[in-house]
């Protein structure tokens, strides 16, 4: 009995030590009736997307509240920088709001960060939900020490499929665990670390800024697993971005690499497949690398990814597993 007690104490101490070494903490999970803000930090969108988000968040048991700038338009953006920034600050500072869902990506989220210090995210920890251009907000959250959710936004969340259910359960506090088929280019191995990443172009644009989640301090002090995805990019641009990651030392420090979907690109310069190009540079990697992981611009197969969360990546002969291991410490109401 005494041996069992000491074993349990040791396990708890180990978990607490692991949690203490995690650079981010999780915001409070949602409860029925909680308010979820809907904001538009990037490109303009049809209001039907907002209606879809309101409908499905309500069905999940939450109370959606819509930002004042939602529905506005300034050129290709969903309002001016000031209007969009004010909505983001409102959603962060309003203590009754427990999570923030974005309407869509496109372009423009990084514009909001120029006058928002990281302390705003640190003092007001909330789940930010979105992908694509919303990667800028996720990266800022991680730099501020707050976890964030790379996932579908207002419109796709209404689909009754495993991807949307995973997001619904995640907001309630149920950690996801994914297992997907192997890819011919995979590099086998097992790694543990903090998951960060998202849209490759946006991550490149944030390089060496205060909002860069791939900054030297983070990747040198903590084990990091990187995931990347993109759309409508040509081979030359992706090649440049990949080499920028190498020149910055990112590829030499990360413990694992998850390559999501790269779609809607032109075949050019002798290349037919984007993964083939990645494989040319990564096939001899000393870390596990997986290809075709269901994250990115693929609708029904855009699995929710918790940015800043400890994960275990296992790349085996016949499958790839990604398990999320939430530490003990998290922000409370």
Secondary structure as the mmCIF struct_conf table of DSSP 4:
data_model
#
loop_
_struct_conf.conf_type_id
_struct_conf.id
_struct_conf.beg_label_comp_id
_struct_conf.beg_label_asym_id
_struct_conf.beg_label_seq_id
_struct_conf.end_label_comp_id
_struct_conf.end_label_asym_id
_struct_conf.end_label_seq_id
HELX_RH_AL_P HELX_RH_AL_P1 UNK A 2 UNK A 20
TURN_TY1_P TURN_TY1_P1 UNK A 21 UNK A 21
BEND BEND1 UNK A 23 UNK A 23
STRN STRN1 UNK A 25 UNK A 26
HELX_LH_PP_P HELX_LH_PP_P1 UNK A 27 UNK A 30
TURN_TY1_P TURN_TY1_P2 UNK A 32 UNK A 33
STRN STRN2 UNK A 35 UNK A 39
BEND BEND2 UNK A 42 UNK A 42
STRN STRN3 UNK A 43 UNK A 43
HELX_RH_AL_P HELX_RH_AL_P2 UNK A 47 UNK A 59
TURN_TY1_P TURN_TY1_P3 UNK A 60 UNK A 61
STRN STRN4 UNK A 63 UNK A 66
TURN_TY1_P TURN_TY1_P4 UNK A 68 UNK A 71
STRN STRN5 UNK A 74 UNK A 74
TURN_TY1_P TURN_TY1_P5 UNK A 75 UNK A 76
STRN STRN6 UNK A 77 UNK A 77
BEND BEND3 UNK A 78 UNK A 79
HELX_RH_AL_P HELX_RH_AL_P3 UNK A 81 UNK A 93
TURN_TY1_P TURN_TY1_P6 UNK A 95 UNK A 96
STRN STRN7 UNK A 97 UNK A 102
BEND BEND4 UNK A 103 UNK A 103
BEND BEND5 UNK A 106 UNK A 107
HELX_RH_AL_P HELX_RH_AL_P4 UNK A 109 UNK A 113
TURN_TY1_P TURN_TY1_P7 UNK A 114 UNK A 115
HELX_RH_AL_P HELX_RH_AL_P5 UNK A 118 UNK A 123
BEND BEND6 UNK A 124 UNK A 124
STRN STRN8 UNK A 127 UNK A 130
HELX_RH_3T_P HELX_RH_3T_P1 UNK A 132 UNK A 134
HELX_RH_AL_P HELX_RH_AL_P6 UNK A 135 UNK A 143
TURN_TY1_P TURN_TY1_P8 UNK A 144 UNK A 145
STRN STRN9 UNK A 146 UNK A 146
STRN STRN10 UNK A 148 UNK A 150
TURN_TY1_P TURN_TY1_P9 UNK A 154 UNK A 155
HELX_RH_3T_P HELX_RH_3T_P2 UNK A 156 UNK A 158
BEND BEND7 UNK A 159 UNK A 159
BEND BEND8 UNK A 161 UNK A 161
HELX_RH_AL_P HELX_RH_AL_P7 UNK A 162 UNK A 172
TURN_TY1_P TURN_TY1_P10 UNK A 173 UNK A 173
HELX_LH_PP_P HELX_LH_PP_P2 UNK A 174 UNK A 176
STRN STRN11 UNK A 177 UNK A 181
TURN_TY1_P TURN_TY1_P11 UNK A 184 UNK A 185
STRN STRN12 UNK A 187 UNK A 187
STRN STRN13 UNK A 189 UNK A 199
HELX_RH_AL_P HELX_RH_AL_P8 UNK A 200 UNK A 205
TURN_TY1_P TURN_TY1_P12 UNK A 206 UNK A 208
BEND BEND9 UNK A 209 UNK A 209
TURN_TY1_P TURN_TY1_P13 UNK A 210 UNK A 211
TURN_TY1_P TURN_TY1_P14 UNK A 213 UNK A 214
HELX_RH_AL_P HELX_RH_AL_P9 UNK A 216 UNK A 221
BEND BEND10 UNK A 222 UNK A 222
STRN STRN14 UNK A 224 UNK A 231
BEND BEND11 UNK A 232 UNK A 232
HELX_RH_AL_P HELX_RH_AL_P10 UNK A 235 UNK A 247
TURN_TY1_P TURN_TY1_P15 UNK A 248 UNK A 249
HELX_RH_AL_P HELX_RH_AL_P11 UNK A 250 UNK A 253
BEND BEND12 UNK A 255 UNK A 255
STRN STRN15 UNK A 256 UNK A 263
BEND BEND13 UNK A 264 UNK A 264
STRN STRN16 UNK A 268 UNK A 268
TURN_TY1_P TURN_TY1_P16 UNK A 269 UNK A 270
STRN STRN17 UNK A 271 UNK A 271
HELX_RH_AL_P HELX_RH_AL_P12 UNK A 274 UNK A 282
TURN_TY1_P TURN_TY1_P17 UNK A 283 UNK A 284
BEND BEND14 UNK A 286 UNK A 287
STRN STRN18 UNK A 288 UNK A 291
BEND BEND15 UNK A 292 UNK A 292
BEND BEND16 UNK A 294 UNK A 294
BEND BEND17 UNK A 296 UNK A 297
HELX_RH_3T_P HELX_RH_3T_P3 UNK A 299 UNK A 301
STRN STRN19 UNK A 305 UNK A 307
TURN_TY1_P TURN_TY1_P18 UNK A 308 UNK A 308
STRN STRN20 UNK A 310 UNK A 315
BEND BEND18 UNK A 317 UNK A 318
STRN STRN21 UNK A 319 UNK A 324
BEND BEND19 UNK A 328 UNK A 328
STRN STRN22 UNK A 330 UNK A 330
#
